[in-house]
Amino acid sequence: MSEAIKTFFSPSVLGPEIFYGSSVALFLIGLYMVLVKKNLVKIAIGLTFIESGVNLFLISIGYVWGKTAPILNKTLMMGTPSKEVVDPVPQALVLTAIVIGVAVTAMALSIVIVIHDKYGTLNISKIKELKW
Amino acid sequence: MAPFVLYLSLALAILMIVGAIVVVVTKDLLVAVIASAVVDLVLAILFYILQAPDVAITQAAIGAGLTTAIFVVVLRKTERFEDD
């Protein structure tokens, strides 16, 4: 048993699983909030959690063990930079996805404000008629 | 990645999941918004550990800062507590 624990905590095993596991856990918590919670603000927070989980998963896919950030400097330019840096393509895509996620969140929250002005509540169980 | 960084990232991941669970269970929406800001900041540190400093800067500024500001404005215009 202690041998299994020691194997789990050895750096070669523990490396990517932390990030994969935490990103999947964050995604599942966000999915639970979207599906189960009744409050509209909680549902919007769940959407941001889903986005954050997917972003962390993409970044940890692009991470290569023991390599440095994809920023060129003189010592990197001496050798071959593509063998010494992590994959920069998921980072560029996630950088765009974060900004788009803020725009999606702002859109959802503006709809939440309109719903609260019209119905006077944020509880989706109390919003009976769905005709605008 | 040194073993110290691995244990640090494991602790940060646990902190992030605990913050997300706090967001799920609380009834005060302001507490939920601040806990989600904590989750986003820890996520920025994890991005930095994963050798993505530009994504970490963007996540800390836009994901944790601007999103929290928008949520607080929405809570001010609507209501603070979640009713069952």
Backbone of each chain as ProteinMPNN parsed JSONL, in Angstrom:
{"seq_chain_A": "MSEAIKTFFSPSVLGPEIFYGSSVALFLIGLYMVLVKKNLVKIAIGLTFIESGVNLFLISIGYVWGKTAPILNKTLMMGTPSKEVVDPVPQALVLTAIVIGVAVTAMALSIVIVIHDKYGTLNISKIKELKW", "coords_chain_A": {"N_chain_A": [[0.838, -1.201, 0.0], [1.868, 1.275, 0.894], [3.885, 1.349, -0.902], [2.487, 1.69, -3.256], [1.447, 4.233, -2.814], [3.816, 5.657, -2.725], [4.676, 5.268, -5.326], [2.644, 6.606, -6.648], [3.103, 9.242, -5.848], [5.511, 9.778, -6.975], [7.498, 11.82, -9.14], [7.358, 11.24, -11.9], [4.974, 9.959, -12.334], [3.047, 11.535, -11.145], [2.896, 13.826, -12.652], [1.287, 14.96, -15.221], [-1.241, 14.166, -14.427], [-2.327, 15.568, -12.325], [-3.162, 17.985, -13.494], [-4.829, 17.156, -15.567], [-6.772, 15.771, -14.059], [-7.737, 17.803, -12.325], [-8.759, 19.613, -14.157], [-10.826, 18.134, -15.351], [-12.387, 17.725, -13.087], [-13.133, 20.364, -12.497], [-14.606, 20.961, -14.78], [-16.722, 19.123, -14.422], [-17.886, 20.029, -12.049], [-18.812, 22.528, -12.894], [-20.638, 21.665, -14.835], [-22.476, 20.345, -13.203], [-23.455, 22.556, -11.784], [-24.705, 24.012, -13.823], [-26.717, 22.229, -14.573], [-28.215, 21.582, -12.253], [-28.591, 23.732, -10.428], [-30.841, 26.37, -9.381], [-30.664, 29.077, -9.506], [-30.074, 31.897, -11.557], [-27.683, 33.369, -11.667], [-25.912, 31.598, -10.484], [-25.941, 29.649, -12.469], [-24.673, 31.014, -14.534], [-22.126, 31.313, -13.382], [-21.423, 28.626, -13.342], [-21.154, 28.183, -16.09], [-18.815, 29.694, -16.589], [-17.044, 28.128, -15.134], [-17.023, 25.771, -16.608], [-15.832, 26.696, -18.986], [-13.303, 27.409, -17.921], [-12.322, 24.931, -17.095], [-12.047, 23.573, -19.555], [-10.135, 25.217, -20.749], [-7.909, 24.836, -19.051], [-7.485, 22.135, -19.512], [-6.73, 22.126, -22.238], [-4.345, 23.633, -22.152], [-2.78, 21.958, -20.542], [-2.633, 19.753, -22.194], [-0.93, 20.771, -24.18], [1.422, 21.052, -22.786], [4.803, 20.134, -22.441], [6.968, 17.853, -20.949], [9.39, 19.232, -18.854], [10.196, 21.336, -20.485], [10.591, 24.781, -21.62], [8.942, 28.036, -21.471], [7.305, 29.304, -24.438], [8.949, 31.606, -25.379], [11.083, 33.502, -27.211], [14.538, 33.892, -26.691], [18.043, 34.847, -26.437], [19.558, 32.567, -25.748], [17.844, 30.531, -26.467], [17.693, 30.952, -29.196], [20.182, 30.13, -30.001], [20.219, 27.295, -30.172], [17.969, 24.784, -31.362], [14.869, 26.053, -31.304], [12.379, 24.782, -31.383], [12.699, 22.369, -30.175], [12.979, 22.897, -27.535], [10.975, 24.333, -26.316], [7.6, 24.489, -24.981], [4.455, 23.478, -26.528], [3.27, 26.071, -28.501], [0.836, 26.55, -29.769], [-1.725, 25.662, -28.536], [-1.656, 27.499, -26.439], [-1.956, 30.002, -27.674], [-4.508, 29.656, -28.736], [-6.039, 29.282, -26.4], [-5.653, 31.709, -25.182], [-7.193, 33.354, -26.841], [-9.639, 32.132, -26.354], [-10.2, 32.72, -23.684], [-10.811, 35.454, -23.714], [-13.026, 35.468, -25.401], [-14.682, 33.973, -23.776], [-15.203, 35.742, -21.663], [-16.751, 37.607, -23.029], [-18.975, 36.025, -23.676], [-19.9, 35.48, -21.096], [-20.614, 38.065, -20.233], [-22.682, 38.592, -22.006], [-24.566, 36.598, -21.237], [-25.071, 37.471, -18.631], [-26.22, 39.943, -19.077], [-28.62, 39.14, -20.17], [-29.617, 37.919, -17.909], [-30.067, 40.167, -16.267], [-32.115, 41.423, -17.705], [-34.132, 39.484, -17.475], [-34.526, 39.547, -14.715], [-35.522, 42.142, -14.436], [-37.94, 41.843, -15.749], [-39.371, 39.684, -14.553], [-38.844, 39.849, -11.842], [-37.488, 38.014, -10.282], [-34.813, 35.655, -9.71], [-34.968, 32.99, -9.688], [-35.326, 30.1, -11.525], [-37.427, 28.375, -11.353], [-39.624, 29.848, -10.688], [-40.259, 31.327, -12.854], [-42.761, 31.365, -14.874], [-44.371, 31.679, -17.349], [-43.02, 31.374, -20.55], [-43.111, 33.115, -22.597], [-42.038, 35.928, -24.405]], "CA_chain_A": [[0.0, 0.0, 0.0], [2.728, 2.446, 0.947], [4.628, 1.349, -2.158], [1.593, 2.284, -4.261], [1.384, 5.676, -2.548], [5.1, 6.233, -3.123], [4.683, 5.281, -6.79], [1.744, 7.662, -7.113], [3.657, 10.564, -5.605], [6.775, 9.995, -7.682], [7.247, 12.908, -10.105], [7.058, 10.82, -13.271], [3.565, 9.545, -12.416], [2.145, 12.58, -10.668], [2.983, 15.025, -13.45], [0.137, 15.529, -15.92], [-2.539, 13.735, -13.899], [-2.87, 16.649, -11.495], [-3.838, 18.997, -14.312], [-5.965, 16.511, -16.228], [-7.818, 15.485, -13.079], [-8.379, 19.01, -11.803], [-9.564, 20.235, -15.21], [-12.057, 17.358, -15.491], [-13.205, 17.994, -11.912], [-13.706, 21.711, -12.639], [-15.645, 20.846, -15.807], [-17.891, 18.414, -13.899], [-18.56, 20.906, -11.086], [-19.553, 23.505, -13.683], [-21.789, 20.991, -15.466], [-23.457, 20.138, -12.127], [-24.107, 23.827, -11.469], [-25.605, 24.379, -14.914], [-27.865, 21.329, -14.672], [-28.999, 21.389, -11.038], [-28.889, 24.946, -9.677], [-32.03, 27.096, -9.815], [-30.412, 30.513, -9.599], [-29.486, 32.206, -12.864], [-26.288, 33.793, -11.502], [-25.144, 30.363, -10.276], [-25.797, 28.977, -13.767], [-23.633, 31.735, -15.277], [-20.829, 30.935, -12.793], [-21.135, 27.279, -13.829], [-20.639, 28.301, -17.466], [-17.405, 30.105, -16.537], [-16.244, 26.993, -14.661], [-16.836, 24.847, -17.739], [-14.809, 27.297, -19.855], [-11.988, 27.334, -17.275], [-11.874, 23.544, -17.131], [-11.6, 23.247, -20.914], [-8.879, 25.936, -20.99], [-6.82, 24.159, -18.332], [-7.225, 20.866, -20.198], [-5.975, 22.382, -23.477], [-2.98, 24.04, -21.811], [-2.013, 20.812, -20.048], [-2.316, 18.92, -23.36], [0.202, 21.333, -24.891], [2.629, 21.099, -21.967], [5.763, 19.051, -22.641], [7.696, 17.696, -19.683], [10.734, 19.737, -18.736], [10.549, 22.361, -21.453], [10.366, 26.13, -21.113], [7.873, 28.803, -22.09], [7.64, 29.639, -25.83], [9.387, 32.998, -25.574], [12.423, 33.411, -27.78], [15.614, 34.771, -26.246], [19.289, 34.542, -27.153], [20.002, 31.185, -25.541], [16.994, 29.644, -27.258], [18.008, 31.117, -30.612], [21.421, 29.425, -30.311], [19.934, 25.928, -30.582], [16.724, 24.673, -32.116], [13.848, 26.425, -30.317], [11.215, 23.908, -31.371], [12.946, 21.223, -29.306], [13.191, 23.312, -26.151], [9.826, 25.037, -25.745], [6.334, 23.755, -25.025], [3.674, 23.743, -27.742], [2.654, 27.392, -28.35], [-0.454, 26.701, -30.457], [-2.839, 25.708, -27.583], [-1.634, 28.72, -25.625], [-2.558, 31.09, -28.455], [-5.951, 29.424, -28.849], [-6.666, 29.506, -25.099], [-5.644, 33.164, -24.976], [-8.385, 33.865, -27.517], [-10.846, 31.558, -25.757], [-10.494, 33.418, -22.427], [-11.461, 36.735, -24.026], [-14.362, 35.139, -25.9], [-15.467, 33.53, -22.629], [-15.692, 36.925, -20.94], [-17.846, 38.186, -23.82], [-20.143, 35.146, -23.505], [-20.412, 35.688, -19.74], [-21.283, 39.365, -20.185], [-23.96, 38.43, -22.734], [-25.481, 35.832, -20.389], [-25.469, 38.261, -17.469], [-27.164, 40.981, -19.513], [-29.931, 38.475, -20.267], [-30.079, 37.732, -16.526], [-30.611, 41.445, -15.785], [-33.413, 41.646, -18.364], [-35.097, 38.558, -16.868], [-34.861, 40.031, -13.385], [-36.388, 43.314, -14.583], [-39.266, 41.472, -16.237], [-40.066, 38.756, -13.674], [-38.614, 40.167, -10.441], [-36.852, 36.917, -9.553], [-33.745, 34.96, -10.424], [-35.219, 31.553, -9.574], [-35.92, 29.67, -12.797], [-38.674, 27.626, -11.115], [-40.728, 30.79, -10.526], [-40.536, 31.97, -14.136], [-43.71, 30.384, -15.394], [-44.619, 31.755, -18.785], [-41.774, 31.574, -21.263], [-43.331, 33.966, -23.765], [-41.426, 37.229, -24.134]], "C_chain_A": [[0.871, 1.248, 0.0], [3.59, 2.525, -0.319], [3.795, 1.979, -3.272], [1.505, 3.795, -4.082], [2.678, 6.343, -3.005], [5.205, 6.292, -4.652], [3.802, 6.397, -7.324], [2.376, 9.028, -6.952], [5.02, 10.766, -6.243], [6.532, 10.968, -8.831], [6.88, 12.442, -11.499], [5.603, 10.417, -13.419], [2.647, 10.726, -12.137], [2.053, 13.76, -11.618], [1.699, 15.514, -14.08], [-1.198, 15.212, -15.277], [-3.152, 14.777, -12.984], [-3.718, 17.578, -12.347], [-5.009, 18.395, -15.062], [-7.117, 16.309, -15.238], [-8.512, 16.732, -12.593], [-9.203, 19.701, -12.881], [-10.874, 19.474, -15.408], [-12.981, 17.613, -14.304], [-13.872, 19.361, -12.007], [-14.821, 21.706, -13.681], [-16.893, 20.199, -15.227], [-18.632, 19.254, -12.863], [-19.38, 21.972, -11.825], [-20.782, 22.906, -14.343], [-22.887, 20.724, -14.436], [-24.187, 21.438, -11.823], [-25.074, 24.232, -12.569], [-26.861, 23.515, -14.886], [-28.775, 21.39, -13.46], [-29.438, 22.702, -10.401], [-30.083, 25.693, -10.285], [-31.755, 28.566, -10.064], [-29.66, 30.833, -10.894], [-28.03, 32.655, -12.757], [-25.396, 32.575, -11.26], [-24.944, 29.623, -11.6], [-24.725, 29.667, -14.602], [-22.245, 31.422, -14.724], [-20.442, 29.524, -13.235], [-20.617, 27.276, -15.257], [-19.174, 28.732, -17.468], [-16.518, 28.969, -16.035], [-16.007, 25.994, -15.787], [-15.766, 25.383, -18.684], [-13.412, 27.158, -19.238], [-11.445, 25.91, -17.296], [-11.347, 23.144, -18.508], [-10.284, 23.951, -21.221], [-7.701, 25.249, -20.307], [-6.484, 22.833, -19.003], [-6.395, 21.089, -21.47], [-4.531, 22.779, -23.18], [-2.163, 22.841, -21.334], [-1.79, 19.773, -21.146], [-1.052, 19.445, -24.041], [1.49, 21.351, -24.099], [3.506, 19.888, -22.255], [6.702, 19.045, -21.448], [9.088, 18.305, -19.78], [11.134, 20.792, -19.74], [10.085, 23.729, -20.974], [9.263, 26.817, -21.897], [8.272, 29.209, -23.516], [7.919, 31.12, -26.041], [10.832, 32.943, -26.052], [13.364, 34.396, -27.096], [16.911, 34.291, -26.885], [19.72, 33.095, -26.975], [19.118, 30.201, -26.292], [17.345, 29.742, -28.74], [19.314, 30.415, -31.007], [21.133, 28.016, -30.826], [18.747, 25.866, -31.502], [15.578, 24.938, -31.143], [12.682, 25.457, -30.259], [11.439, 22.675, -30.512], [13.028, 21.605, -27.833], [11.992, 24.021, -25.532], [8.602, 24.133, -25.81], [5.56, 24.187, -26.272], [2.975, 25.097, -27.632], [1.258, 27.516, -28.955], [-1.643, 26.641, -29.488], [-2.842, 26.953, -26.725], [-2.257, 29.892, -26.371], [-4.063, 30.914, -28.55], [-6.661, 29.695, -27.532], [-6.697, 30.987, -24.762], [-6.85, 33.819, -25.653], [-9.651, 33.396, -26.813], [-11.199, 32.236, -24.437], [-11.266, 34.702, -22.712], [-12.877, 36.491, -24.553], [-15.264, 34.687, -24.757], [-15.997, 34.683, -21.804], [-16.848, 37.569, -21.702], [-19.122, 37.349, -23.673], [-20.761, 35.34, -22.123], [-21.157, 37.013, -19.62], [-22.626, 39.318, -20.892], [-24.987, 37.698, -21.87], [-25.961, 36.67, -19.213], [-26.38, 39.415, -17.861], [-28.555, 40.38, -19.693], [-30.499, 38.228, -18.875], [-30.686, 39.012, -15.981], [-31.973, 41.714, -16.408], [-34.486, 40.739, -17.762], [-35.493, 39.032, -15.472], [-35.723, 41.287, -13.441], [-37.802, 42.892, -14.941], [-40.041, 40.648, -15.221], [-39.845, 39.037, -12.196], [-37.997, 39.042, -9.636], [-35.718, 36.35, -10.396], [-33.936, 33.453, -10.392], [-35.923, 31.07, -10.834], [-37.17, 28.836, -12.582], [-39.871, 28.562, -11.027], [-41.066, 31.52, -11.824], [-41.462, 31.048, -14.907], [-43.865, 30.499, -16.905], [-43.319, 32.099, -19.499], [-41.972, 32.4, -22.519], [-42.784, 35.361, -23.473], [-42.379, 38.328, -24.54]], "O_chain_A": [[0.651, 2.168, -0.788], [3.975, 3.61, -0.755], [4.316, 2.703, -4.119], [1.49, 4.547, -5.057], [2.664, 7.429, -3.584], [5.752, 7.246, -5.205], [4.139, 7.055, -8.308], [2.213, 9.891, -7.815], [5.629, 11.823, -6.07], [5.462, 10.941, -9.439], [6.174, 13.147, -12.219], [5.045, 10.517, -14.512], [1.618, 10.904, -12.788], [1.206, 14.63, -11.417], [1.061, 16.411, -13.528], [-2.188, 15.896, -15.536], [-4.376, 14.861, -12.878], [-4.844, 17.921, -11.984], [-6.06, 19.024, -15.191], [-8.27, 16.627, -15.529], [-9.735, 16.747, -12.454], [-10.229, 20.31, -12.579], [-11.921, 20.09, -15.611], [-14.198, 17.708, -14.466], [-15.039, 19.51, -11.644], [-15.851, 22.356, -13.502], [-18.005, 20.654, -15.493], [-19.86, 19.209, -12.793], [-20.505, 22.279, -11.43], [-21.835, 23.54, -14.41], [-24.073, 20.854, -14.737], [-25.401, 21.434, -11.625], [-26.156, 24.745, -12.28], [-27.956, 24.012, -15.146], [-29.991, 21.265, -13.604], [-30.551, 22.785, -9.882], [-30.316, 25.666, -11.493], [-32.523, 29.234, -10.756], [-28.729, 30.124, -11.274], [-27.226, 32.365, -13.642], [-24.272, 32.512, -11.758], [-23.886, 29.034, -11.824], [-23.954, 29.004, -15.297], [-21.291, 31.28, -15.489], [-19.266, 29.253, -13.477], [-19.75, 26.474, -15.608], [-18.375, 28.212, -18.246], [-15.368, 28.851, -16.458], [-14.917, 25.435, -15.906], [-14.898, 24.636, -19.135], [-12.453, 26.83, -19.936], [-10.248, 25.702, -17.492], [-10.328, 22.462, -18.617], [-9.409, 23.376, -21.869], [-6.632, 25.096, -20.897], [-5.317, 22.447, -19.055], [-5.466, 20.33, -21.746], [-3.605, 22.332, -23.856], [-0.988, 22.716, -21.678], [-0.851, 18.982, -21.05], [-0.192, 18.658, -24.438], [2.551, 21.633, -24.657], [3.022, 18.758, -22.309], [7.169, 20.091, -20.998], [9.871, 17.954, -20.663], [12.317, 21.117, -19.84], [9.288, 23.832, -20.041], [8.72, 26.266, -22.854], [9.454, 29.435, -23.779], [7.213, 31.799, -26.787], [11.699, 32.397, -25.37], [13.044, 35.574, -26.938], [16.893, 33.433, -27.769], [20.191, 32.462, -27.919], [19.59, 29.144, -26.712], [17.304, 28.744, -29.459], [19.541, 30.135, -32.184], [21.735, 27.584, -31.809], [18.527, 26.76, -32.319], [15.338, 24.131, -30.245], [12.053, 25.312, -29.211], [10.478, 21.997, -30.149], [13.135, 20.731, -26.973], [11.995, 24.286, -24.329], [8.555, 23.162, -26.566], [5.946, 25.122, -26.972], [2.145, 25.266, -26.738], [0.561, 28.494, -28.684], [-2.521, 27.498, -29.591], [-3.904, 27.423, -26.319], [-2.996, 30.684, -25.786], [-4.815, 31.884, -28.458], [-7.751, 30.266, -27.52], [-7.64, 31.471, -24.135], [-7.455, 34.734, -25.096], [-10.615, 34.15, -26.683], [-12.378, 32.325, -24.095], [-12.251, 35.006, -22.039], [-13.81, 37.212, -24.2], [-16.461, 34.975, -24.755], [-17.117, 34.62, -21.296], [-17.815, 38.026, -21.093], [-20.219, 37.897, -23.561], [-21.984, 35.365, -21.981], [-22.207, 37.083, -18.98], [-23.595, 39.926, -20.438], [-26.139, 38.121, -21.777], [-27.13, 36.592, -18.835], [-27.226, 39.829, -17.067], [-29.557, 41.033, -19.402], [-31.71, 38.315, -18.671], [-31.713, 38.965, -15.303], [-32.887, 42.179, -15.727], [-35.621, 41.171, -17.559], [-36.658, 38.933, -15.088], [-36.577, 41.48, -12.576], [-38.765, 43.512, -14.49], [-41.237, 40.871, -15.032], [-40.587, 38.516, -11.363], [-37.984, 39.112, -8.407], [-35.665, 36.533, -11.612], [-33.159, 32.715, -10.997], [-36.994, 31.569, -11.178], [-37.914, 28.602, -13.534], [-41.005, 28.143, -11.258], [-42.054, 32.253, -11.883], [-41.021, 30.075, -15.518], [-43.547, 29.572, -17.651], [-42.604, 33.014, -19.092], [-41.12, 32.401, -23.407], [-43.041, 35.914, -22.404], [-42.058, 39.507, -24.396]]}, "seq_chain_B": "MAPFVLYLSLALAILMIVGAIVVVVTKDLLVAVIASAVVDLVLAILFYILQAPDVAITQAAIGAGLTTAIFVVVLRKTERFEDD", "coords_chain_B": {"N_chain_B": [[10.179, 19.706, -14.389], [10.313, 20.365, -11.073], [10.081, 18.28, -8.059], [9.081, 19.782, -5.918], [7.576, 21.743, -7.204], [5.639, 20.15, -8.254], [4.277, 19.194, -5.954], [3.38, 21.65, -5.041], [1.661, 22.357, -7.127], [-0.202, 20.341, -6.878], [-1.318, 21.005, -4.38], [-2.389, 23.49, -5.069], [-4.275, 22.705, -6.957], [-6.028, 21.25, -5.36], [-6.909, 23.322, -3.717], [-8.239, 24.836, -5.63], [-10.368, 23.129, -6.38], [-11.678, 22.959, -3.931], [-12.489, 25.617, -3.625], [-14.293, 25.741, -5.777], [-16.235, 23.962, -4.854], [-17.125, 25.373, -2.648], [-18.365, 27.48, -4.018], [-20.486, 26.032, -5.078], [-22.003, 25.221, -2.807], [-22.736, 27.475, -1.286], [-25.155, 29.95, -0.183], [-25.101, 32.65, -0.368], [-24.724, 34.901, -2.891], [-22.71, 36.76, -3.351], [-20.551, 35.742, -1.932], [-20.22, 33.468, -3.491], [-19.395, 34.576, -5.936], [-16.946, 35.785, -5.223], [-15.519, 33.545, -4.397], [-15.373, 32.234, -6.837], [-13.694, 34.0, -8.138], [-11.364, 33.511, -6.703], [-10.92, 30.867, -7.527], [-10.349, 31.354, -10.247], [-7.984, 32.843, -10.003], [-6.216, 30.976, -8.839], [-6.198, 29.227, -10.934], [-4.824, 30.792, -12.791], [-2.256, 30.754, -11.656], [-1.715, 28.033, -11.993], [-1.606, 27.957, -14.795], [0.721, 29.427, -15.137], [2.592, 27.695, -13.974], [2.422, 25.657, -15.827], [3.998, 26.622, -17.89], [2.926, 28.75, -19.433], [2.984, 31.801, -19.578], [1.785, 34.056, -20.756], [-0.894, 33.38, -21.067], [-1.458, 33.111, -18.383], [-1.237, 35.753, -17.445], [-3.361, 36.938, -18.872], [-5.51, 35.444, -17.886], [-5.474, 36.15, -15.166], [-5.949, 38.897, -15.278], [-8.236, 39.367, -16.945], [-9.941, 37.089, -16.698], [-10.121, 36.71, -13.874], [-10.355, 39.332, -12.855], [-12.006, 41.149, -14.502], [-14.305, 39.595, -15.015], [-15.243, 39.116, -12.416], [-15.876, 41.732, -11.685], [-17.985, 42.276, -13.454], [-19.861, 40.402, -12.534], [-20.317, 41.371, -9.934], [-21.512, 43.819, -10.471], [-23.856, 42.879, -11.652], [-25.005, 41.546, -9.444], [-25.487, 43.759, -7.866], [-27.431, 45.055, -9.326], [-29.472, 43.202, -9.293], [-30.307, 40.798, -7.063], [-28.978, 39.748, -3.892], [-29.047, 37.37, -2.365], [-29.625, 33.866, -2.628], [-32.685, 32.334, -3.173], [-34.687, 29.565, -2.143]], "CA_chain_B": [[9.391, 20.242, -13.263], [10.868, 19.817, -9.822], [9.033, 17.708, -7.194], [8.43, 20.838, -5.124], [6.54, 22.39, -8.027], [4.527, 19.192, -8.373], [3.463, 19.227, -4.735], [2.712, 22.962, -5.02], [0.531, 22.354, -8.059], [-1.236, 19.48, -6.295], [-1.999, 21.795, -3.356], [-3.189, 24.523, -5.738], [-5.431, 22.058, -7.579], [-6.988, 20.948, -4.283], [-7.501, 24.612, -3.327], [-9.171, 25.243, -6.682], [-11.578, 22.307, -6.299], [-12.391, 23.358, -2.713], [-13.169, 26.872, -3.945], [-15.444, 25.456, -6.639], [-17.276, 23.357, -4.024], [-17.7, 26.498, -1.875], [-19.297, 28.165, -4.922], [-21.693, 25.225, -5.25], [-22.844, 25.021, -1.627], [-23.131, 28.678, -0.554], [-26.406, 30.601, -0.57], [-24.815, 34.052, -0.607], [-24.151, 34.958, -4.234], [-21.457, 37.525, -3.321], [-19.532, 34.757, -1.54], [-19.982, 32.593, -4.65], [-18.623, 35.311, -6.948], [-15.572, 35.966, -4.741], [-14.862, 32.235, -4.446], [-15.028, 31.934, -8.239], [-12.496, 34.795, -8.441], [-10.234, 32.756, -6.136], [-10.688, 29.738, -8.437], [-9.697, 31.843, -11.461], [-6.608, 33.237, -9.696], [-5.431, 29.743, -8.699], [-6.049, 28.72, -12.305], [-3.754, 31.567, -13.417], [-0.977, 30.222, -11.153], [-1.496, 26.739, -12.662], [-1.155, 28.254, -16.158], [2.133, 29.824, -15.073], [3.373, 26.473, -13.733], [2.428, 24.921, -17.095], [4.842, 27.343, -18.86], [2.133, 29.601, -20.311], [2.862, 33.041, -18.801], [0.865, 35.017, -21.365], [-2.242, 32.95, -20.689], [-1.628, 33.396, -16.953], [-1.507, 37.192, -17.313], [-4.713, 37.211, -19.355], [-6.487, 34.839, -16.974], [-5.529, 36.907, -13.913], [-6.501, 40.239, -15.485], [-9.573, 39.349, -17.532], [-10.768, 36.031, -16.117], [-10.4, 36.92, -12.455], [-10.706, 40.706, -12.528], [-13.137, 41.74, -15.229], [-15.491, 38.759, -14.815], [-15.75, 39.383, -11.069], [-16.496, 43.064, -11.685], [-19.285, 42.167, -14.127], [-20.783, 39.686, -11.649], [-20.703, 42.226, -8.808], [-22.478, 44.788, -11.004], [-25.135, 42.178, -11.821], [-25.592, 41.326, -8.117], [-25.985, 45.037, -7.366], [-28.667, 45.405, -10.027], [-30.534, 42.222, -9.042], [-30.436, 40.507, -5.649], [-27.742, 39.147, -3.401], [-29.182, 36.041, -1.774], [-30.305, 32.848, -3.434], [-33.831, 31.777, -2.456], [-34.965, 28.18, -2.556]], "C_chain_B": [[9.86, 19.564, -11.983], [9.756, 19.211, -8.965], [8.342, 18.745, -6.329], [7.312, 21.51, -5.91], [5.353, 21.456, -8.197], [3.644, 19.215, -7.135], [2.723, 20.548, -4.618], [1.497, 22.959, -5.944], [-0.569, 21.432, -7.577], [-2.029, 20.237, -5.234], [-2.88, 22.864, -3.986], [-4.427, 23.916, -6.398], [-6.482, 21.723, -6.534], [-7.683, 22.223, -3.822], [-8.544, 25.068, -4.348], [-10.478, 24.449, -6.603], [-12.386, 22.662, -5.048], [-13.133, 24.677, -2.929], [-14.389, 26.665, -4.809], [-16.576, 24.825, -5.841], [-17.928, 24.41, -3.129], [-18.693, 27.266, -2.737], [-20.591, 27.369, -5.05], [-22.58, 25.301, -4.021], [-23.344, 26.32, -1.015], [-24.439, 29.249, -1.09], [-26.209, 32.078, -0.855], [-24.11, 34.181, -1.954], [-22.872, 35.785, -4.282], [-20.294, 36.634, -2.9], [-19.195, 33.853, -2.719], [-19.119, 33.293, -5.695], [-17.171, 35.477, -6.509], [-14.828, 34.634, -4.744], [-14.526, 31.839, -5.887], [-13.847, 32.788, -8.702], [-11.249, 34.11, -7.895], [-9.885, 31.561, -7.033], [-9.949, 30.203, -9.69], [-8.245, 32.269, -11.191], [-5.706, 32.02, -9.527], [-5.187, 29.115, -10.066], [-4.945, 29.482, -13.053], [-2.383, 31.077, -12.952], [-0.679, 28.87, -11.802], [-1.057, 26.944, -14.107], [0.317, 28.655, -16.16], [3.025, 28.616, -14.82], [3.475, 25.651, -15.019], [3.13, 25.689, -18.224], [4.014, 28.133, -19.878], [1.949, 30.961, -19.636], [1.913, 34.061, -19.412], [-0.588, 34.674, -21.053], [-2.501, 33.243, -19.209], [-1.93, 34.869, -16.722], [-2.94, 37.499, -17.727], [-5.768, 36.65, -18.41], [-6.609, 35.65, -15.686], [-6.201, 38.259, -14.127], [-7.954, 40.179, -15.932], [-10.453, 38.315, -16.847], [-11.114, 36.277, -14.666], [-10.89, 38.32, -12.168], [-11.982, 41.187, -13.177], [-14.424, 40.936, -15.028], [-16.102, 39.004, -13.437], [-16.441, 40.735, -10.999], [-17.879, 43.013, -12.34], [-20.308, 41.479, -13.218], [-21.234, 40.564, -10.486], [-21.701, 43.288, -9.26], [-23.843, 44.139, -11.16], [-25.795, 41.93, -10.471], [-26.141, 42.628, -7.549], [-27.306, 45.41, -8.054], [-29.79, 44.406, -9.763], [-30.66, 41.961, -7.545], [-29.263, 39.658, -5.203], [-27.916, 37.698, -2.977], [-30.0, 35.135, -2.676], [-31.465, 32.282, -2.629], [-34.157, 30.401, -3.019], [-36.319, 28.06, -3.217]], "O_chain_B": [[9.802, 18.342, -11.848], [8.595, 19.588, -9.124], [7.155, 18.615, -6.032], [6.246, 21.808, -5.372], [4.207, 21.898, -8.275], [2.418, 19.252, -7.238], [1.582, 20.586, -4.158], [0.44, 23.486, -5.597], [-1.746, 21.692, -7.827], [-3.255, 20.137, -5.18], [-3.985, 23.123, -3.509], [-5.496, 24.526, -6.403], [-7.679, 21.884, -6.774], [-8.887, 22.224, -3.566], [-9.589, 25.61, -3.988], [-11.562, 25.015, -6.739], [-13.617, 22.67, -5.081], [-14.265, 24.84, -2.475], [-15.41, 27.325, -4.615], [-17.747, 25.104, -6.101], [-19.131, 24.358, -2.877], [-19.751, 27.666, -2.252], [-21.673, 27.951, -5.123], [-23.797, 25.433, -4.158], [-24.321, 26.278, -0.267], [-24.792, 29.072, -2.256], [-27.047, 32.701, -1.507], [-23.023, 33.634, -2.141], [-22.027, 35.556, -5.148], [-19.191, 36.747, -3.434], [-18.032, 33.507, -2.929], [-18.22, 32.683, -6.274], [-16.26, 35.328, -7.323], [-13.638, 34.591, -5.057], [-13.513, 31.184, -6.131], [-13.077, 32.359, -9.561], [-10.199, 34.121, -8.537], [-8.712, 31.276, -7.271], [-9.027, 29.529, -10.149], [-7.376, 32.081, -12.042], [-4.571, 32.014, -10.003], [-4.125, 28.549, -10.329], [-4.216, 28.894, -13.852], [-1.452, 30.991, -13.752], [0.473, 28.582, -12.129], [-0.222, 26.188, -14.605], [1.071, 28.28, -17.057], [4.108, 28.523, -15.397], [4.501, 25.019, -15.271], [2.872, 25.423, -19.398], [4.365, 28.179, -21.057], [0.852, 31.252, -19.16], [1.299, 34.847, -18.69], [-1.408, 35.558, -20.806], [-3.62, 33.582, -18.824], [-2.781, 35.206, -15.9], [-3.653, 38.224, -17.032], [-6.791, 37.287, -18.157], [-7.711, 35.825, -15.165], [-6.941, 38.725, -13.261], [-8.809, 40.86, -15.366], [-11.58, 38.618, -16.457], [-12.259, 36.083, -14.256], [-11.76, 38.496, -11.316], [-12.927, 41.584, -12.496], [-15.503, 41.511, -14.887], [-17.322, 39.09, -13.299], [-17.469, 40.878, -10.336], [-18.828, 43.625, -11.85], [-21.462, 41.901, -13.132], [-22.398, 40.515, -10.089], [-22.628, 43.624, -8.524], [-24.866, 44.748, -10.849], [-27.011, 42.081, -10.346], [-27.143, 42.619, -6.833], [-28.188, 46.006, -7.437], [-30.956, 44.732, -9.986], [-31.093, 42.855, -6.817], [-28.638, 38.953, -5.995], [-27.027, 36.878, -3.205], [-30.918, 35.563, -3.375], [-31.261, 31.798, -1.515], [-33.936, 30.115, -4.196], [-36.712, 26.966, -3.624]]}, "name": "protein", "num_of_chains": 2, "seq": "MSEAIKTFFSPSVLGPEIFYGSSVALFLIGLYMVLVKKNLVKIAIGLTFIESGVNLFLISIGYVWGKTAPILNKTLMMGTPSKEVVDPVPQALVLTAIVIGVAVTAMALSIVIVIHDKYGTLNISKIKELKWMAPFVLYLSLALAILMIVGAIVVVVTKDLLVAVIASAVVDLVLAILFYILQAPDVAITQAAIGAGLTTAIFVVVLRKTERFEDD"}
